[in-house]
Amino acid sequence: MTTPTDDELAETILRLTTERSDRTTSPMDIARAIGGDHPDGWGPLMQPIRRVAVRLMKDGKLVITRKGRPVDPDDFRGVYRLRLPGDDPADQG
C-alpha cells in the first residue's frame, strides 16, 4: 500500500464525514476505509489523519470534537470524533 497524500486523506475525511452528516465519524473508520481492516494497514494512518483533520478544522471545513464539544485544534488529547461544521454556536470558538 502506498501512503496517501494529505490531499487524498482530506478528500476521504470530507467524503466520509459528509456521508455521515447526521452523526460524528471516528478517525479509525476513516483509516480503515483507506488502509483496510488489519491494524498494519490502518494504524500508520492515524497520525496523518489527525494532522489533516487539524488543518481542515483550521480551514473551517471540519469540526473536531471530544466528548461532544469542539476542541482547540492546537491543543487536544485522547479520543476525538469528526463532523461537518454547522450552526452550533460552539463551532465558532
mmCIF file as gemmi writes it, N, C-alpha and C atoms, coordinates in Angstrom:
data_model
loop_
_atom_site.group_PDB
_atom_site.id
_atom_site.type_symbol
_atom_site.label_atom_id
_atom_site.label_alt_id
_atom_site.label_comp_id
_atom_site.label_asym_id
_atom_site.label_entity_id
_atom_site.label_seq_id
_atom_site.pdbx_PDB_ins_code
_atom_site.Cartn_x
_atom_site.Cartn_y
_atom_site.Cartn_z
_atom_site.occupancy
_atom_site.B_iso_or_equiv
_atom_site.pdbx_formal_charge
_atom_site.auth_seq_id
_atom_site.auth_asym_id
_atom_site.pdbx_PDB_model_num
ATOM 1 N N . MET Axp A 1 ? 0.842 -1.186 0 1 0 ? 1 A 1
ATOM 2 C CA . MET Axp A 1 ? 0 0 0 1 0 ? 1 A 1
ATOM 3 C C . MET Axp A 1 ? 0.885 1.247 0 1 0 ? 1 A 1
ATOM 4 N N . THR Axp A 2 ? 0.584 2.161 -0.875 1 0 ? 2 A 1
ATOM 5 C CA . THR Axp A 2 ? 1.303 3.423 -0.875 1 0 ? 2 A 1
ATOM 6 C C . THR Axp A 2 ? 0.643 4.367 0.12 1 0 ? 2 A 1
ATOM 7 N N . THR Axp A 3 ? 1.451 5.203 0.709 1 0 ? 3 A 1
ATOM 8 C CA . THR Axp A 3 ? 0.93 6.165 1.676 1 0 ? 3 A 1
ATOM 9 C C . THR Axp A 3 ? 0.147 7.24 0.944 1 0 ? 3 A 1
ATOM 10 N N . PRO Axp A 4 ? -1.108 7.482 1.363 1 0 ? 4 A 1
ATOM 11 C CA . PRO Axp A 4 ? -1.896 8.519 0.686 1 0 ? 4 A 1
ATOM 12 C C . PRO Axp A 4 ? -1.344 9.91 0.98 1 0 ? 4 A 1
ATOM 13 N N . THR Axp A 5 ? -1.538 10.8 0.039 1 0 ? 5 A 1
ATOM 14 C CA . THR Axp A 5 ? -1.123 12.191 0.235 1 0 ? 5 A 1
ATOM 15 C C . THR Axp A 5 ? -2.094 12.877 1.188 1 0 ? 5 A 1
ATOM 16 N N . ASP Axp A 6 ? -1.687 14.039 1.704 1 0 ? 6 A 1
ATOM 17 C CA . ASP Axp A 6 ? -2.575 14.813 2.568 1 0 ? 6 A 1
ATOM 18 C C . ASP Axp A 6 ? -3.86 15.18 1.835 1 0 ? 6 A 1
ATOM 19 N N . ASP Axp A 7 ? -3.766 15.497 0.555 1 0 ? 7 A 1
ATOM 20 C CA . ASP Axp A 7 ? -4.968 15.84 -0.22 1 0 ? 7 A 1
ATOM 21 C C . ASP Axp A 7 ? -5.9 14.635 -0.347 1 0 ? 7 A 1
ATOM 22 N N . GLU Axp A 8 ? -5.338 13.446 -0.543 1 0 ? 8 A 1
ATOM 23 C CA . GLU Axp A 8 ? -6.161 12.238 -0.615 1 0 ? 8 A 1
ATOM 24 C C . GLU Axp A 8 ? -6.817 11.95 0.732 1 0 ? 8 A 1
ATOM 25 N N . LEU Axp A 9 ? -6.072 12.156 1.81 1 0 ? 9 A 1
ATOM 26 C CA . LEU Axp A 9 ? -6.647 11.97 3.141 1 0 ? 9 A 1
ATOM 27 C C . LEU Axp A 9 ? -7.771 12.971 3.384 1 0 ? 9 A 1
ATOM 28 N N . ALA Axp A 10 ? -7.551 14.227 3.022 1 0 ? 10 A 1
ATOM 29 C CA . ALA Axp A 10 ? -8.564 15.263 3.211 1 0 ? 10 A 1
ATOM 30 C C . ALA Axp A 10 ? -9.83 14.914 2.432 1 0 ? 10 A 1
ATOM 31 N N . GLU Axp A 11 ? -9.682 14.452 1.199 1 0 ? 11 A 1
ATOM 32 C CA . GLU Axp A 11 ? -10.838 14.087 0.378 1 0 ? 11 A 1
ATOM 33 C C . GLU Axp A 11 ? -11.623 12.958 1.04 1 0 ? 11 A 1
ATOM 34 N N . THR Axp A 12 ? -10.928 11.962 1.558 1 0 ? 12 A 1
ATOM 35 C CA . THR Axp A 12 ? -11.6 10.831 2.199 1 0 ? 12 A 1
ATOM 36 C C . THR Axp A 12 ? -12.273 11.263 3.5 1 0 ? 12 A 1
ATOM 37 N N . ILE Axp A 13 ? -11.592 12.08 4.291 1 0 ? 13 A 1
ATOM 38 C CA . ILE Axp A 13 ? -12.177 12.582 5.539 1 0 ? 13 A 1
ATOM 39 C C . ILE Axp A 13 ? -13.472 13.331 5.24 1 0 ? 13 A 1
ATOM 40 N N . LEU Axp A 14 ? -13.429 14.249 4.284 1 0 ? 14 A 1
ATOM 41 C CA . LEU Axp A 14 ? -14.609 15.051 3.971 1 0 ? 14 A 1
ATOM 42 C C . LEU Axp A 14 ? -15.722 14.209 3.352 1 0 ? 14 A 1
ATOM 43 N N . ARG Axp A 15 ? -15.362 13.264 2.511 1 0 ? 15 A 1
ATOM 44 C CA . ARG Axp A 15 ? -16.38 12.405 1.878 1 0 ? 15 A 1
ATOM 45 C C . ARG Axp A 15 ? -17.093 11.561 2.927 1 0 ? 15 A 1
ATOM 46 N N . LEU Axp A 16 ? -16.331 10.886 3.797 1 0 ? 16 A 1
ATOM 47 C CA . LEU Axp A 16 ? -16.958 10.023 4.793 1 0 ? 16 A 1
ATOM 48 C C . LEU Axp A 16 ? -17.737 10.829 5.831 1 0 ? 16 A 1
ATOM 49 N N . THR Axp A 17 ? -17.237 11.985 6.18 1 0 ? 17 A 1
ATOM 50 C CA . THR Axp A 17 ? -17.935 12.827 7.144 1 0 ? 17 A 1
ATOM 51 C C . THR Axp A 17 ? -19.23 13.362 6.538 1 0 ? 17 A 1
ATOM 52 N N . THR Axp A 18 ? -19.205 13.684 5.258 1 0 ? 18 A 1
ATOM 53 C CA . THR Axp A 18 ? -20.416 14.139 4.568 1 0 ? 18 A 1
ATOM 54 C C . THR Axp A 18 ? -21.442 13.015 4.488 1 0 ? 18 A 1
ATOM 55 N N . GLU Axp A 19 ? -20.98 11.804 4.213 1 0 ? 19 A 1
ATOM 56 C CA . GLU Axp A 19 ? -21.896 10.66 4.132 1 0 ? 19 A 1
ATOM 57 C C . GLU Axp A 19 ? -22.592 10.412 5.466 1 0 ? 19 A 1
ATOM 58 N N . ARG Axp A 20 ? -21.943 10.771 6.561 1 0 ? 20 A 1
ATOM 59 C CA . ARG Axp A 20 ? -22.498 10.551 7.901 1 0 ? 20 A 1
ATOM 60 C C . ARG Axp A 20 ? -22.854 11.877 8.553 1 0 ? 20 A 1
ATOM 61 N N . SER Axp A 21 ? -23.412 12.766 7.776 1 0 ? 21 A 1
ATOM 62 C CA . SER Axp A 21 ? -23.644 14.139 8.232 1 0 ? 21 A 1
ATOM 63 C C . SER Axp A 21 ? -24.543 14.237 9.452 1 0 ? 21 A 1
ATOM 64 N N . ASP Axp A 22 ? -25.324 13.198 9.733 1 0 ? 22 A 1
ATOM 65 C CA . ASP Axp A 22 ? -26.21 13.262 10.891 1 0 ? 22 A 1
ATOM 66 C C . ASP Axp A 22 ? -25.528 12.815 12.179 1 0 ? 22 A 1
ATOM 67 N N . ARG Axp A 23 ? -24.27 12.386 12.091 1 0 ? 23 A 1
ATOM 68 C CA . ARG Axp A 23 ? -23.544 11.975 13.29 1 0 ? 23 A 1
ATOM 69 C C . ARG Axp A 23 ? -22.041 12.15 13.067 1 0 ? 23 A 1
ATOM 70 N N . THR Axp A 24 ? -21.28 11.97 14.119 1 0 ? 24 A 1
ATOM 71 C CA . THR Axp A 24 ? -19.837 12.145 14.003 1 0 ? 24 A 1
ATOM 72 C C . THR Axp A 24 ? -19.194 10.899 13.407 1 0 ? 24 A 1
ATOM 73 N N . THR Axp A 25 ? -17.966 11.071 12.956 1 0 ? 25 A 1
ATOM 74 C CA . THR Axp A 25 ? -17.2 9.998 12.343 1 0 ? 25 A 1
ATOM 75 C C . THR Axp A 25 ? -15.936 9.763 13.157 1 0 ? 25 A 1
ATOM 76 N N . SER Axp A 26 ? -15.595 8.52 13.324 1 0 ? 26 A 1
ATOM 77 C CA . SER Axp A 26 ? -14.376 8.149 14.032 1 0 ? 26 A 1
ATOM 78 C C . SER Axp A 26 ? -13.182 8.21 13.08 1 0 ? 26 A 1
ATOM 79 N N . PRO Axp A 27 ? -12.047 8.756 13.531 1 0 ? 27 A 1
ATOM 80 C CA . PRO Axp A 27 ? -10.848 8.727 12.687 1 0 ? 27 A 1
ATOM 81 C C . PRO Axp A 27 ? -10.444 7.292 12.323 1 0 ? 27 A 1
ATOM 82 N N . MET Axp A 28 ? -10.74 6.332 13.213 1 0 ? 28 A 1
ATOM 83 C CA . MET Axp A 28 ? -10.408 4.935 12.92 1 0 ? 28 A 1
ATOM 84 C C . MET Axp A 28 ? -11.223 4.423 11.741 1 0 ? 28 A 1
ATOM 85 N N . ASP Axp A 29 ? -12.481 4.852 11.63 1 0 ? 29 A 1
ATOM 86 C CA . ASP Axp A 29 ? -13.295 4.446 10.479 1 0 ? 29 A 1
ATOM 87 C C . ASP Axp A 29 ? -12.692 4.971 9.177 1 0 ? 29 A 1
ATOM 88 N N . ILE Axp A 30 ? -12.173 6.177 9.226 1 0 ? 30 A 1
ATOM 89 C CA . ILE Axp A 30 ? -11.539 6.766 8.047 1 0 ? 30 A 1
ATOM 90 C C . ILE Axp A 30 ? -10.267 5.994 7.703 1 0 ? 30 A 1
ATOM 91 N N . ALA Axp A 31 ? -9.463 5.702 8.718 1 0 ? 31 A 1
ATOM 92 C CA . ALA Axp A 31 ? -8.221 4.947 8.496 1 0 ? 31 A 1
ATOM 93 C C . ALA Axp A 31 ? -8.521 3.571 7.915 1 0 ? 31 A 1
ATOM 94 N N . ARG Axp A 32 ? -9.553 2.908 8.413 1 0 ? 32 A 1
ATOM 95 C CA . ARG Axp A 32 ? -9.917 1.586 7.902 1 0 ? 32 A 1
ATOM 96 C C . ARG Axp A 32 ? -10.453 1.653 6.474 1 0 ? 32 A 1
ATOM 97 N N . ALA Axp A 33 ? -11.149 2.719 6.134 1 0 ? 33 A 1
ATOM 98 C CA . ALA Axp A 33 ? -11.642 2.873 4.763 1 0 ? 33 A 1
ATOM 99 C C . ALA Axp A 33 ? -10.481 2.98 3.78 1 0 ? 33 A 1
ATOM 100 N N . ILE Axp A 34 ? -9.382 3.533 4.239 1 0 ? 34 A 1
ATOM 101 C CA . ILE Axp A 34 ? -8.207 3.701 3.374 1 0 ? 34 A 1
ATOM 102 C C . ILE Axp A 34 ? -7.277 2.495 3.447 1 0 ? 34 A 1
ATOM 103 N N . GLY Axp A 35 ? -6.973 2.048 4.671 1 0 ? 35 A 1
ATOM 104 C CA . GLY Axp A 35 ? -5.941 1.038 4.868 1 0 ? 35 A 1
ATOM 105 C C . GLY Axp A 35 ? -6.418 -0.379 5.07 1 0 ? 35 A 1
ATOM 106 N N . GLY Axp A 36 ? -7.738 -0.591 5.122 1 0 ? 36 A 1
ATOM 107 C CA . GLY Axp A 36 ? -8.261 -1.934 5.336 1 0 ? 36 A 1
ATOM 108 C C . GLY Axp A 36 ? -8.438 -2.239 6.818 1 0 ? 36 A 1
ATOM 109 N N . ASP Axp A 37 ? -8.93 -3.442 7.113 1 0 ? 37 A 1
ATOM 110 C CA . ASP Axp A 37 ? -9.28 -3.805 8.482 1 0 ? 37 A 1
ATOM 111 C C . ASP Axp A 37 ? -8.105 -4.257 9.347 1 0 ? 37 A 1
ATOM 112 N N . HIS Axp A 38 ? -6.992 -4.605 8.733 1 0 ? 38 A 1
ATOM 113 C CA . HIS Axp A 38 ? -5.846 -5.072 9.528 1 0 ? 38 A 1
ATOM 114 C C . HIS Axp A 38 ? -5.107 -3.867 10.121 1 0 ? 38 A 1
ATOM 115 N N . PRO Axp A 39 ? -4.751 -3.95 11.409 1 0 ? 39 A 1
ATOM 116 C CA . PRO Axp A 39 ? -4.063 -2.823 12.06 1 0 ? 39 A 1
ATOM 117 C C . PRO Axp A 39 ? -2.786 -2.362 11.352 1 0 ? 39 A 1
ATOM 118 N N . ASP Axp A 40 ? -2.106 -3.274 10.671 1 0 ? 40 A 1
ATOM 119 C CA . ASP Axp A 40 ? -0.901 -2.871 9.935 1 0 ? 40 A 1
ATOM 120 C C . ASP Axp A 40 ? -1.239 -1.937 8.781 1 0 ? 40 A 1
ATOM 121 N N . GLY Axp A 41 ? -2.466 -1.999 8.302 1 0 ? 41 A 1
ATOM 122 C CA . GLY Axp A 41 ? -2.889 -1.132 7.21 1 0 ? 41 A 1
ATOM 123 C C . GLY Axp A 41 ? -3.408 0.206 7.691 1 0 ? 41 A 1
ATOM 124 N N . TRP Axp A 42 ? -4.29 0.179 8.715 1 0 ? 42 A 1
ATOM 125 C CA . TRP Axp A 42 ? -4.907 1.435 9.16 1 0 ? 42 A 1
ATOM 126 C C . TRP Axp A 42 ? -4.127 2.14 10.264 1 0 ? 42 A 1
ATOM 127 N N . GLY Axp A 43 ? -3.4 1.412 11.079 1 0 ? 43 A 1
ATOM 128 C CA . GLY Axp A 43 ? -2.688 2.005 12.224 1 0 ? 43 A 1
ATOM 129 C C . GLY Axp A 43 ? -1.756 3.153 11.855 1 0 ? 43 A 1
ATOM 130 N N . PRO Axp A 44 ? -0.9 2.968 10.847 1 0 ? 44 A 1
ATOM 131 C CA . PRO Axp A 44 ? 0.019 4.05 10.485 1 0 ? 44 A 1
ATOM 132 C C . PRO Axp A 44 ? -0.665 5.301 9.931 1 0 ? 44 A 1
ATOM 133 N N . LEU Axp A 45 ? -1.946 5.205 9.613 1 0 ? 45 A 1
ATOM 134 C CA . LEU Axp A 45 ? -2.668 6.361 9.056 1 0 ? 45 A 1
ATOM 135 C C . LEU Axp A 45 ? -3.246 7.274 10.129 1 0 ? 45 A 1
ATOM 136 N N . MET Axp A 46 ? -3.276 6.828 11.374 1 0 ? 46 A 1
ATOM 137 C CA . MET Axp A 46 ? -3.955 7.597 12.419 1 0 ? 46 A 1
ATOM 138 C C . MET Axp A 46 ? -3.329 8.981 12.64 1 0 ? 46 A 1
ATOM 139 N N . GLN Axp A 47 ? -2.019 9.075 12.713 1 0 ? 47 A 1
ATOM 140 C CA . GLN Axp A 47 ? -1.381 10.387 12.912 1 0 ? 47 A 1
ATOM 141 C C . GLN Axp A 47 ? -1.54 11.294 11.688 1 0 ? 47 A 1
ATOM 142 N N . PRO Axp A 48 ? -1.331 10.781 10.469 1 0 ? 48 A 1
ATOM 143 C CA . PRO Axp A 48 ? -1.579 11.647 9.304 1 0 ? 48 A 1
ATOM 144 C C . PRO Axp A 48 ? -3.028 12.126 9.227 1 0 ? 48 A 1
ATOM 145 N N . ILE Axp A 49 ? -3.984 11.271 9.586 1 0 ? 49 A 1
ATOM 146 C CA . ILE Axp A 49 ? -5.39 11.685 9.572 1 0 ? 49 A 1
ATOM 147 C C . ILE Axp A 49 ? -5.612 12.79 10.596 1 0 ? 49 A 1
ATOM 148 N N . ARG Axp A 50 ? -5.028 12.665 11.763 1 0 ? 50 A 1
ATOM 149 C CA . ARG Axp A 50 ? -5.16 13.706 12.789 1 0 ? 50 A 1
ATOM 150 C C . ARG Axp A 50 ? -4.588 15.03 12.277 1 0 ? 50 A 1
ATOM 151 N N . ARG Axp A 51 ? -3.417 14.976 11.674 1 0 ? 51 A 1
ATOM 152 C CA . ARG Axp A 51 ? -2.76 16.181 11.158 1 0 ? 51 A 1
ATOM 153 C C . ARG Axp A 51 ? -3.643 16.866 10.102 1 0 ? 51 A 1
ATOM 154 N N . VAL Axp A 52 ? -4.193 16.079 9.188 1 0 ? 52 A 1
ATOM 155 C CA . VAL Axp A 52 ? -5.037 16.633 8.131 1 0 ? 52 A 1
ATOM 156 C C . VAL Axp A 52 ? -6.351 17.152 8.72 1 0 ? 52 A 1
ATOM 157 N N . ALA Axp A 53 ? -6.917 16.45 9.692 1 0 ? 53 A 1
ATOM 158 C CA . ALA Axp A 53 ? -8.154 16.904 10.332 1 0 ? 53 A 1
ATOM 159 C C . ALA Axp A 53 ? -7.946 18.256 11.014 1 0 ? 53 A 1
ATOM 160 N N . VAL Axp A 54 ? -6.798 18.444 11.657 1 0 ? 54 A 1
ATOM 161 C CA . VAL Axp A 54 ? -6.488 19.732 12.293 1 0 ? 54 A 1
ATOM 162 C C . VAL Axp A 54 ? -6.436 20.828 11.23 1 0 ? 54 A 1
ATOM 163 N N . ARG Axp A 55 ? -5.787 20.552 10.116 1 0 ? 55 A 1
ATOM 164 C CA . ARG Axp A 55 ? -5.731 21.543 9.028 1 0 ? 55 A 1
ATOM 165 C C . ARG Axp A 55 ? -7.126 21.883 8.512 1 0 ? 55 A 1
ATOM 166 N N . LEU Axp A 56 ? -7.956 20.853 8.322 1 0 ? 56 A 1
ATOM 167 C CA . LEU Axp A 56 ? -9.311 21.078 7.836 1 0 ? 56 A 1
ATOM 168 C C . LEU Axp A 56 ? -10.139 21.885 8.83 1 0 ? 56 A 1
ATOM 169 N N . MET Axp A 57 ? -9.929 21.658 10.123 1 0 ? 57 A 1
ATOM 170 C CA . MET Axp A 57 ? -10.66 22.44 11.123 1 0 ? 57 A 1
ATOM 171 C C . MET Axp A 57 ? -10.214 23.901 11.078 1 0 ? 57 A 1
ATOM 172 N N . LYS Axp A 58 ? -8.926 24.12 10.958 1 0 ? 58 A 1
ATOM 173 C CA . LYS Axp A 58 ? -8.416 25.496 10.873 1 0 ? 58 A 1
ATOM 174 C C . LYS Axp A 58 ? -8.927 26.2 9.621 1 0 ? 58 A 1
ATOM 175 N N . ASP Axp A 59 ? -9.202 25.426 8.567 1 0 ? 59 A 1
ATOM 176 C CA . ASP Axp A 59 ? -9.749 25.984 7.327 1 0 ? 59 A 1
ATOM 177 C C . ASP Axp A 59 ? -11.273 26.137 7.374 1 0 ? 59 A 1
ATOM 178 N N . GLY Axp A 60 ? -11.891 25.713 8.486 1 0 ? 60 A 1
ATOM 179 C CA . GLY Axp A 60 ? -13.332 25.839 8.644 1 0 ? 60 A 1
ATOM 180 C C . GLY Axp A 60 ? -14.151 24.776 7.921 1 0 ? 60 A 1
ATOM 181 N N . LYS Axp A 61 ? -13.507 23.686 7.492 1 0 ? 61 A 1
ATOM 182 C CA . LYS Axp A 61 ? -14.198 22.654 6.727 1 0 ? 61 A 1
ATOM 183 C C . LYS Axp A 61 ? -14.636 21.465 7.576 1 0 ? 61 A 1
ATOM 184 N N . LEU Axp A 62 ? -14.173 21.409 8.835 1 0 ? 62 A 1
ATOM 185 C CA . LEU Axp A 62 ? -14.398 20.251 9.69 1 0 ? 62 A 1
ATOM 186 C C . LEU Axp A 62 ? -14.399 20.719 11.135 1 0 ? 62 A 1
ATOM 187 N N . VAL Axp A 63 ? -15.082 19.963 12.001 1 0 ? 63 A 1
ATOM 188 C CA . VAL Axp A 63 ? -15.041 20.226 13.439 1 0 ? 63 A 1
ATOM 189 C C . VAL Axp A 63 ? -14.525 18.961 14.12 1 0 ? 63 A 1
ATOM 190 N N . ILE Axp A 64 ? -13.529 19.107 14.961 1 0 ? 64 A 1
ATOM 191 C CA . ILE Axp A 64 ? -13.011 18.01 15.768 1 0 ? 64 A 1
ATOM 192 C C . ILE Axp A 64 ? -13.671 18.143 17.136 1 0 ? 64 A 1
ATOM 193 N N . THR Axp A 65 ? -14.286 17.056 17.596 1 0 ? 65 A 1
ATOM 194 C CA . THR Axp A 65 ? -14.952 17.102 18.89 1 0 ? 65 A 1
ATOM 195 C C . THR Axp A 65 ? -14.363 16.078 19.843 1 0 ? 65 A 1
ATOM 196 N N . ARG Axp A 66 ? -14.476 16.383 21.098 1 0 ? 66 A 1
ATOM 197 C CA . ARG Axp A 66 ? -14.114 15.464 22.175 1 0 ? 66 A 1
ATOM 198 C C . ARG Axp A 66 ? -15.22 15.587 23.209 1 0 ? 66 A 1
ATOM 199 N N . LYS Axp A 67 ? -15.811 14.456 23.559 1 0 ? 67 A 1
ATOM 200 C CA . LYS Axp A 67 ? -16.946 14.438 24.48 1 0 ? 67 A 1
ATOM 201 C C . LYS Axp A 67 ? -18.062 15.358 23.989 1 0 ? 67 A 1
ATOM 202 N N . GLY Axp A 68 ? -18.255 15.399 22.66 1 0 ? 68 A 1
ATOM 203 C CA . GLY Axp A 68 ? -19.346 16.148 22.066 1 0 ? 68 A 1
ATOM 204 C C . GLY Axp A 68 ? -19.121 17.64 21.892 1 0 ? 68 A 1
ATOM 205 N N . ARG Axp A 69 ? -17.972 18.132 22.285 1 0 ? 69 A 1
ATOM 206 C CA . ARG Axp A 69 ? -17.704 19.572 22.19 1 0 ? 69 A 1
ATOM 207 C C . ARG Axp A 69 ? -16.502 19.838 21.288 1 0 ? 69 A 1
ATOM 208 N N . PRO Axp A 70 ? -16.559 20.921 20.514 1 0 ? 70 A 1
ATOM 209 C CA . PRO Axp A 70 ? -15.409 21.269 19.674 1 0 ? 70 A 1
ATOM 210 C C . PRO Axp A 70 ? -14.161 21.496 20.516 1 0 ? 70 A 1
ATOM 211 N N . VAL Axp A 71 ? -13.027 21.109 19.975 1 0 ? 71 A 1
ATOM 212 C CA . VAL Axp A 71 ? -11.751 21.243 20.671 1 0 ? 71 A 1
ATOM 213 C C . VAL Axp A 71 ? -10.929 22.375 20.064 1 0 ? 71 A 1
ATOM 214 N N . ASP Axp A 72 ? -9.902 22.772 20.772 1 0 ? 72 A 1
ATOM 215 C CA . ASP Axp A 72 ? -8.88 23.668 20.233 1 0 ? 72 A 1
ATOM 216 C C . ASP Axp A 72 ? -8.002 22.789 19.339 1 0 ? 72 A 1
ATOM 217 N N . PRO Axp A 73 ? -7.949 23.049 18.032 1 0 ? 73 A 1
ATOM 218 C CA . PRO Axp A 73 ? -7.198 22.157 17.143 1 0 ? 73 A 1
ATOM 219 C C . PRO Axp A 73 ? -5.702 22.094 17.466 1 0 ? 73 A 1
ATOM 220 N N . ASP Axp A 74 ? -5.19 23.077 18.181 1 0 ? 74 A 1
ATOM 221 C CA . ASP Axp A 74 ? -3.768 23.075 18.531 1 0 ? 74 A 1
ATOM 222 C C . ASP Axp A 74 ? -3.486 22.401 19.87 1 0 ? 74 A 1
ATOM 223 N N . ASP Axp A 75 ? -4.552 22.031 20.602 1 0 ? 75 A 1
ATOM 224 C CA . ASP Axp A 75 ? -4.324 21.509 21.949 1 0 ? 75 A 1
ATOM 225 C C . ASP Axp A 75 ? -5.458 20.586 22.371 1 0 ? 75 A 1
ATOM 226 N N . PHE Axp A 76 ? -5.431 19.333 21.891 1 0 ? 76 A 1
ATOM 227 C CA . PHE Axp A 76 ? -6.407 18.352 22.36 1 0 ? 76 A 1
ATOM 228 C C . PHE Axp A 76 ? -5.74 16.991 22.442 1 0 ? 76 A 1
ATOM 229 N N . ARG Axp A 77 ? -6.272 16.176 23.323 1 0 ? 77 A 1
ATOM 230 C CA . ARG Axp A 77 ? -5.719 14.843 23.537 1 0 ? 77 A 1
ATOM 231 C C . ARG Axp A 77 ? -6.839 13.821 23.552 1 0 ? 77 A 1
ATOM 232 N N . GLY Axp A 78 ? -6.446 12.574 23.429 1 0 ? 78 A 1
ATOM 233 C CA . GLY Axp A 78 ? -7.379 11.479 23.606 1 0 ? 78 A 1
ATOM 234 C C . GLY Axp A 78 ? -8.275 11.212 22.414 1 0 ? 78 A 1
ATOM 235 N N . VAL Axp A 79 ? -9.368 10.518 22.707 1 0 ? 79 A 1
ATOM 236 C CA . VAL Axp A 79 ? -10.318 10.092 21.69 1 0 ? 79 A 1
ATOM 237 C C . VAL Axp A 79 ? -11.062 11.302 21.153 1 0 ? 79 A 1
ATOM 238 N N . TYR Axp A 80 ? -11.152 11.393 19.848 1 0 ? 80 A 1
ATOM 239 C CA . TYR Axp A 80 ? -11.86 12.511 19.228 1 0 ? 80 A 1
ATOM 240 C C . TYR Axp A 80 ? -12.709 11.994 18.082 1 0 ? 80 A 1
ATOM 241 N N . ARG Axp A 81 ? -13.653 12.816 17.658 1 0 ? 81 A 1
ATOM 242 C CA . ARG Axp A 81 ? -14.558 12.493 16.562 1 0 ? 81 A 1
ATOM 243 C C . ARG Axp A 81 ? -14.566 13.662 15.582 1 0 ? 81 A 1
ATOM 244 N N . LEU Axp A 82 ? -15.077 13.416 14.402 1 0 ? 82 A 1
ATOM 245 C CA . LEU Axp A 82 ? -15.098 14.424 13.354 1 0 ? 82 A 1
ATOM 246 C C . LEU Axp A 82 ? -16.522 14.635 12.86 1 0 ? 82 A 1
ATOM 247 N N . ARG Axp A 83 ? -16.858 15.882 12.571 1 0 ? 83 A 1
ATOM 248 C CA . ARG Axp A 83 ? -18.153 16.191 11.977 1 0 ? 83 A 1
ATOM 249 C C . ARG Axp A 83 ? -18.017 17.445 11.135 1 0 ? 83 A 1
ATOM 250 N N . LEU Axp A 84 ? -19.032 17.666 10.321 1 0 ? 84 A 1
ATOM 251 C CA . LEU Axp A 84 ? -19.055 18.871 9.494 1 0 ? 84 A 1
ATOM 252 C C . LEU Axp A 84 ? -19.426 20.069 10.354 1 0 ? 84 A 1
ATOM 253 N N . PRO Axp A 85 ? -18.956 21.252 9.982 1 0 ? 85 A 1
ATOM 254 C CA . PRO Axp A 85 ? -19.361 22.448 10.716 1 0 ? 85 A 1
ATOM 255 C C . PRO Axp A 85 ? -20.856 22.689 10.536 1 0 ? 85 A 1
ATOM 256 N N . GLY Axp A 86 ? -21.472 23.251 11.548 1 0 ? 86 A 1
ATOM 257 C CA . GLY Axp A 86 ? -22.892 23.529 11.488 1 0 ? 86 A 1
ATOM 258 C C . GLY Axp A 86 ? -23.198 24.888 12.076 1 0 ? 86 A 1
ATOM 259 N N . ASP Axp A 87 ? -24.431 25.072 12.431 1 0 ? 87 A 1
ATOM 260 C CA . ASP Axp A 87 ? -24.865 26.331 13.005 1 0 ? 87 A 1
ATOM 261 C C . ASP Axp A 87 ? -24.697 26.367 14.515 1 0 ? 87 A 1
ATOM 262 N N . ASP Axp A 88 ? -24.119 25.326 15.068 1 0 ? 88 A 1
ATOM 263 C CA . ASP Axp A 88 ? -23.914 25.263 16.514 1 0 ? 88 A 1
ATOM 264 C C . ASP Axp A 88 ? -22.991 26.406 16.94 1 0 ? 88 A 1
ATOM 265 N N . PRO Axp A 89 ? -23.42 27.291 17.845 1 0 ? 89 A 1
ATOM 266 C CA . PRO Axp A 89 ? -22.565 28.395 18.286 1 0 ? 89 A 1
ATOM 267 C C . PRO Axp A 89 ? -21.233 27.916 18.868 1 0 ? 89 A 1
ATOM 268 N N . ALA Axp A 90 ? -21.211 26.706 19.387 1 0 ? 90 A 1
ATOM 269 C CA . ALA Axp A 90 ? -19.964 26.174 19.947 1 0 ? 90 A 1
ATOM 270 C C . ALA Axp A 90 ? -18.911 25.986 18.867 1 0 ? 90 A 1
ATOM 271 N N . ASP Axp A 91 ? -19.351 25.836 17.6 1 0 ? 91 A 1
ATOM 272 C CA . ASP Axp A 91 ? -18.394 25.669 16.499 1 0 ? 91 A 1
ATOM 273 C C . ASP Axp A 91 ? -17.558 26.931 16.291 1 0 ? 91 A 1
ATOM 274 N N . GLN Axp A 92 ? -18.053 28.061 16.703 1 0 ? 92 A 1
ATOM 275 C CA . GLN Axp A 92 ? -17.379 29.32 16.458 1 0 ? 92 A 1
ATOM 276 C C . GLN Axp A 92 ? -16.197 29.553 17.39 1 0 ? 92 A 1
ATOM 277 N N . GLY Axp A 93 ? -16.064 28.783 18.427 1 0 ? 93 A 1
ATOM 278 C CA . GLY Axp A 93 ? -14.973 29.082 19.333 1 0 ? 93 A 1
ATOM 279 C C . GLY Axp A 93 ? -14.477 27.901 20.001 1 0 ? 93 A 1
